Amino acid sequence: MSNYKIYYEEVDKMNVTLILYESKYGTGKIVADTICPVLGPAKSFDINDAPHDIKYYSNIVLVFSMYGHHSCKKILKYIDDNKIDFSKKRVALVCIGLNKQDGINEINKIKTIINKECIFSEFIKGEMFINKLSSEDKEKIKAFCSKVGIPFGDLGKLDDSKVLELGKNLIEYFNTPQFIPPANVTKKEIETFLINKNTCTLATGYGDFVRATPLEYEYYNENLYIISEGGLKFIGLLKNNQVSICIYEDYKNMNNLCGLQISGEAEILQPWCEEYLEVFTRKELKIENISKLPFNMNIIKIVPTKYEFLCSKFKNL
């Protein structure tokens, strides 16, 4: 388990996220609504409808767009009016705009006002459509374009993939617990879990094709090996060696959670190579009998690159 990443999740409480957005022309709402299910359990509100009490939320995401000197004005008023205390919250600032440096400057100003040391922040390039602008904003943009010497017209385009990547980055930030078990403890728990189990779900795919297959596996030498006669999963494997595996205990209650998600690289072993033969030997299957089968037996080798381990046991360490 040398070349991998391990991500941990809090399990001692519901890690609920509140998303507040200030959006004049709708881009902020699109971003908030897109990341909301990714961050679940989560709920998003227009800042005009935001709850006055945030005690049920562990994480706060503030989404705002750049509007000259009026960026985030309503969000800052909401914080001041409701005396919002972020000291025990994880906070993220998401700025949407056309100029990244201006966005970073605005984020830094708001960080100072919130007065919290550790704040996640990210800039998302937005979009501007002339026909959606108010008359006042249209004149301001026209004057700005004339001043800097650029054509007056639509600018930018919101990139959906960047918004989804934002959601991924946020959930990794919010799910990192205050206490992280020592690496040797985590490694031992993961390996024990893998050795004591033998069934997984393997997800493969490429393009619009996806497949999730329940399979038996063997874990040793820090890799997973799967014996298979064939099937549709090989369409994905032959086109894309990036795979995902999940292994988990049956759910009983919130105090007995244990599940492992693995991202990794898959390889179909060459028949009769040393590694191929070793897998059958470990399974106590006679090579002579395998060679007499009227069909090919395939072995999929998966080298883990990332572990995501949810384990109730860690909260007692």
C-alpha positions as CSV (number, residue, x, y, z in Angstrom):
1,M,0.0,0.0,0.0
2,S,2.7,2.5,-1.0
3,N,1.4,4.5,-4.1
4,Y,-2.1,5.5,-2.9
5,K,-4.1,8.1,-1.2
6,I,-6.4,7.5,1.8
7,Y,-9.4,9.7,2.5
8,Y,-11.3,9.6,5.8
9,E,-14.9,10.5,6.6
10,E,-16.4,11.7,9.8
11,V,-18.9,9.2,11.2
12,D,-19.7,10.5,14.7
13,K,-22.3,13.0,13.4
14,M,-24.3,14.0,10.4
15,N,-21.9,16.2,8.4
16,V,-24.6,18.6,7.0
17,T,-23.7,21.4,4.6
18,L,-25.5,24.7,4.1
19,I,-25.1,26.5,0.7
20,L,-26.0,30.1,0.5
21,Y,-25.9,31.9,-2.9
22,E,-26.2,35.5,-4.0
23,S,-27.1,35.4,-7.7
24,K,-28.3,38.3,-9.8
25,Y,-28.5,36.6,-13.2
26,G,-28.8,32.9,-12.2
27,T,-25.2,31.6,-12.5
28,G,-24.7,31.4,-8.7
29,K,-28.0,29.4,-8.3
30,I,-26.8,27.0,-11.0
31,V,-23.5,26.4,-9.2
32,A,-25.2,26.0,-5.8
33,D,-27.9,23.6,-7.2
34,T,-25.3,21.5,-9.0
35,I,-23.0,21.0,-6.0
36,C,-25.8,20.5,-3.5
37,P,-26.5,16.8,-4.2
38,V,-22.7,16.1,-4.4
39,L,-22.2,17.6,-0.9
40,G,-25.3,15.8,0.6
41,P,-26.6,15.8,3.1
42,A,-26.9,19.5,2.1
43,K,-29.4,22.2,1.3
44,S,-29.0,25.4,-0.7
45,F,-30.8,28.7,-0.2
46,D,-31.0,32.0,-2.0
47,I,-29.5,34.5,0.5
48,N,-32.9,36.2,0.6
49,D,-34.4,33.0,2.1
50,A,-31.5,31.9,4.2
51,P,-32.2,30.5,7.7
52,H,-31.4,32.7,10.6
53,D,-30.0,29.8,12.7
54,I,-27.2,27.6,11.3
55,K,-26.7,25.4,14.3
56,Y,-27.7,22.2,12.4
57,Y,-25.0,22.7,9.8
58,S,-21.3,21.7,10.1
59,N,-20.2,23.2,6.8
60,I,-21.1,26.5,5.2
61,V,-20.6,27.3,1.5
62,L,-21.0,30.9,0.4
63,V,-21.4,31.3,-3.4
64,F,-21.4,34.8,-5.0
65,S,-20.8,36.5,-8.3
66,M,-18.6,39.5,-9.1
67,Y,-20.6,42.7,-9.7
68,G,-18.1,45.5,-9.4
69,H,-18.0,46.8,-5.9
70,H,-21.3,45.2,-4.9
71,S,-20.1,41.6,-4.7
72,C,-21.4,39.5,-1.8
73,K,-23.2,42.6,-0.4
74,K,-26.3,40.6,0.7
75,I,-24.3,37.7,2.1
76,L,-22.2,40.1,4.3
77,K,-25.4,41.8,5.5
78,Y,-26.9,38.4,6.4
79,I,-23.8,37.5,8.4
80,D,-23.9,40.8,10.3
81,D,-27.6,41.0,10.9
82,N,-27.8,37.4,12.2
83,K,-24.5,37.6,14.1
84,I,-23.3,34.4,12.4
85,D,-20.5,32.6,14.2
86,F,-18.2,30.6,11.9
87,S,-15.7,29.6,14.7
88,K,-16.9,26.0,14.8
89,K,-17.9,25.7,11.2
90,R,-16.0,24.7,8.1
91,V,-16.3,27.5,5.6
92,A,-15.9,27.6,1.8
93,L,-16.0,30.7,-0.4
94,V,-16.9,30.3,-4.1
95,C,-16.5,33.3,-6.3
96,I,-17.9,33.4,-9.9
97,G,-16.5,35.9,-12.3
98,L,-14.7,36.6,-15.6
99,N,-11.4,37.7,-14.1
100,K,-9.6,35.2,-11.8
101,Q,-7.4,37.8,-10.1
102,D,-10.3,40.0,-9.3
103,G,-12.1,37.0,-7.9
104,I,-9.2,36.1,-5.7
105,N,-8.9,39.7,-4.4
106,E,-12.6,39.6,-3.5
107,I,-12.3,36.3,-1.8
108,N,-9.4,37.6,0.3
109,K,-11.5,40.7,1.4
110,I,-14.3,38.4,2.5
111,K,-11.9,36.1,4.4
112,T,-10.8,39.2,6.4
113,I,-14.4,40.1,7.2
114,I,-15.3,36.6,8.3
115,N,-12.1,36.4,10.4
116,K,-11.5,32.7,10.2
117,E,-8.1,31.2,9.6
118,C,-8.9,28.0,7.6
119,I,-11.3,28.8,4.8
120,F,-11.6,26.8,1.5
121,S,-11.8,29.1,-1.5
122,E,-12.2,28.6,-5.2
123,F,-12.8,30.8,-8.3
124,I,-15.2,29.6,-11.0
125,K,-15.1,31.3,-14.4
126,G,-18.7,32.5,-15.1
127,E,-20.5,33.8,-18.1
128,M,-22.3,37.0,-19.1
129,F,-25.0,37.4,-21.7
130,I,-25.8,40.9,-22.9
131,N,-29.5,40.2,-23.4
132,K,-29.9,39.2,-19.7
133,L,-28.3,42.4,-18.3
134,S,-30.3,45.2,-16.8
135,S,-30.1,48.6,-18.6
136,E,-27.8,49.9,-15.9
137,D,-25.5,47.0,-16.0
138,K,-25.4,47.0,-19.8
139,E,-24.2,50.6,-19.9
140,K,-21.5,49.8,-17.3
141,I,-20.3,46.8,-19.3
142,K,-20.3,48.8,-22.5
143,A,-18.2,51.6,-20.9
144,F,-15.8,49.0,-19.5
145,C,-15.4,47.3,-22.9
146,S,-14.7,50.6,-24.5
147,K,-12.2,51.5,-21.9
148,V,-10.2,48.3,-22.2
149,G,-10.6,48.0,-25.9
150,I,-12.6,44.7,-26.2
151,P,-15.7,44.1,-28.3
152,F,-19.0,44.6,-26.5
153,G,-20.8,41.2,-26.4
154,D,-21.3,38.0,-24.6
155,L,-18.4,36.9,-22.4
156,G,-17.4,33.6,-20.9
157,K,-19.2,30.3,-20.6
158,L,-19.8,28.3,-17.4
159,D,-18.0,25.0,-17.5
160,D,-20.1,22.2,-16.0
161,S,-17.0,20.0,-15.5
162,K,-15.4,22.7,-13.4
163,V,-18.5,23.0,-11.2
164,L,-18.5,19.2,-10.6
165,E,-14.8,19.3,-9.8
166,L,-15.6,22.0,-7.3
167,G,-18.1,19.7,-5.7
168,K,-15.5,16.9,-5.5
169,N,-12.9,19.3,-3.9
170,L,-15.4,20.6,-1.4
171,I,-16.6,17.1,-0.2
172,E,-13.0,16.0,0.3
173,Y,-12.4,19.2,2.4
174,F,-15.5,18.8,4.4
175,N,-15.1,15.0,5.0
176,T,-11.6,15.3,6.4
177,P,-12.0,14.7,10.1
178,Q,-10.4,16.8,12.8
179,F,-8.6,13.6,14.0
180,I,-6.8,11.4,11.5
181,P,-5.7,8.0,12.7
182,P,-2.0,7.1,12.3
183,A,-1.1,5.8,8.9
184,N,0.0,2.4,10.2
185,V,-3.3,1.9,12.1
186,T,-5.3,2.8,9.0
187,K,-3.3,0.6,6.7
188,K,-3.7,-2.4,9.1
189,E,-7.5,-1.8,9.3
190,I,-7.9,-1.6,5.5
191,E,-5.8,-4.7,4.9
192,T,-7.7,-6.7,7.6
193,F,-11.0,-5.6,6.1
194,L,-9.9,-6.6,2.6
195,I,-8.5,-10.0,3.7
196,N,-11.6,-10.9,5.8
197,K,-13.9,-10.1,2.8
198,N,-14.1,-11.8,-0.6
199,T,-16.9,-10.1,-2.5
200,C,-16.9,-6.7,-4.2
201,T,-18.7,-4.6,-6.7
202,L,-16.5,-3.7,-9.7
203,A,-17.4,-0.6,-11.6
204,T,-16.1,-0.2,-15.2
205,G,-16.9,1.9,-18.1
206,Y,-16.0,4.4,-20.8
207,G,-18.0,7.1,-22.5
208,D,-21.8,6.4,-22.0
209,F,-21.2,2.8,-21.1
210,V,-21.1,1.9,-17.4
211,R,-21.2,-1.5,-15.7
212,A,-21.3,-2.6,-12.0
213,T,-20.6,-6.3,-11.4
214,P,-20.6,-8.3,-8.1
215,L,-17.5,-10.4,-8.1
216,E,-15.3,-12.6,-5.9
217,Y,-11.8,-11.2,-5.3
218,E,-8.5,-12.2,-3.8
219,Y,-6.3,-9.6,-2.0
220,Y,-2.6,-10.1,-1.6
221,N,0.7,-8.3,-2.4
222,E,-1.4,-5.0,-2.0
223,N,-3.4,-5.8,-5.1
224,L,-6.8,-7.3,-5.9
225,Y,-7.2,-10.2,-8.3
226,I,-10.5,-11.2,-9.9
227,I,-11.1,-14.4,-11.9
228,S,-13.7,-14.1,-14.6
229,E,-15.0,-16.1,-17.6
230,G,-15.8,-12.8,-19.3
231,G,-18.8,-10.5,-19.7
232,L,-19.8,-6.9,-20.5
233,K,-17.4,-5.5,-17.9
234,F,-14.6,-6.2,-20.3
235,I,-15.9,-3.6,-22.7
236,G,-15.1,-1.0,-20.1
237,L,-11.8,-2.6,-19.1
238,L,-10.5,-2.8,-22.7
239,K,-11.3,0.8,-23.3
240,N,-10.5,2.3,-19.9
241,N,-8.2,0.9,-17.2
242,Q,-9.5,3.2,-14.5
243,V,-11.9,1.3,-12.3
244,S,-13.7,1.6,-8.9
245,I,-14.4,-1.1,-6.3
246,C,-16.7,-1.0,-3.3
247,I,-16.7,-3.5,-0.4
248,Y,-18.9,-3.0,2.7
249,E,-20.5,-4.4,5.7
250,D,-24.3,-4.8,5.9
251,Y,-25.8,-1.7,7.5
252,K,-27.0,-2.1,11.1
253,N,-26.8,1.3,12.7
254,M,-24.7,4.5,12.6
255,N,-22.3,3.1,15.2
256,N,-21.4,0.1,13.1
257,L,-20.4,1.5,9.7
258,C,-17.7,0.1,7.7
259,G,-17.2,0.5,3.9
260,L,-14.3,0.9,1.5
261,Q,-14.2,2.5,-1.9
262,I,-11.1,1.9,-4.0
263,S,-10.0,3.7,-7.1
264,G,-7.4,1.8,-9.1
265,E,-5.8,0.8,-12.4
266,A,-6.9,-2.5,-13.9
267,E,-4.8,-4.9,-16.0
268,I,-5.9,-8.2,-17.7
269,L,-3.1,-10.6,-17.0
270,Q,-1.5,-12.5,-19.8
271,P,-2.7,-16.2,-19.7
272,W,-0.1,-18.6,-18.2
273,C,2.3,-15.9,-17.0
274,E,3.8,-16.5,-13.6
275,E,1.4,-14.0,-11.9
276,Y,-1.6,-15.6,-13.6
277,L,-0.6,-19.1,-12.4
278,E,0.0,-17.8,-8.9
279,V,-3.6,-16.6,-8.5
280,F,-5.0,-20.1,-9.3
281,T,-2.5,-21.7,-7.0
282,R,-3.6,-19.4,-4.1
283,K,-7.2,-20.4,-4.8
284,E,-6.1,-24.1,-4.7
285,L,-7.3,-24.6,-8.2
286,K,-5.3,-27.1,-10.3
287,I,-3.6,-25.5,-13.3
288,E,-4.0,-28.7,-15.2
289,N,-7.8,-28.5,-14.8
290,I,-7.9,-24.8,-15.8
291,S,-6.0,-25.6,-19.0
292,K,-8.6,-28.3,-19.9
293,L,-11.5,-25.9,-19.7
294,P,-13.3,-25.3,-23.1
295,F,-13.1,-21.6,-22.6
296,N,-10.6,-19.0,-21.4
297,M,-10.3,-17.9,-17.8
298,N,-9.4,-14.2,-17.4
299,I,-7.7,-12.7,-14.4
300,I,-8.2,-9.0,-13.7
301,K,-5.5,-7.4,-11.6
302,I,-6.3,-4.1,-9.8
303,V,-3.6,-1.9,-8.4
304,P,-5.3,0.5,-5.9
305,T,-4.4,4.2,-6.2
306,K,-6.8,5.7,-3.7
307,Y,-8.7,4.3,-0.7
308,E,-11.8,6.0,0.8
309,F,-12.5,4.2,4.1
310,L,-15.6,4.8,6.3
311,C,-15.1,3.1,9.6
312,S,-16.9,3.7,12.9
313,K,-14.1,2.2,14.8
314,F,-11.8,5.2,14.1
315,K,-13.9,7.5,16.3
316,N,-13.0,5.5,19.4
317,L,-9.2,5.8,18.8
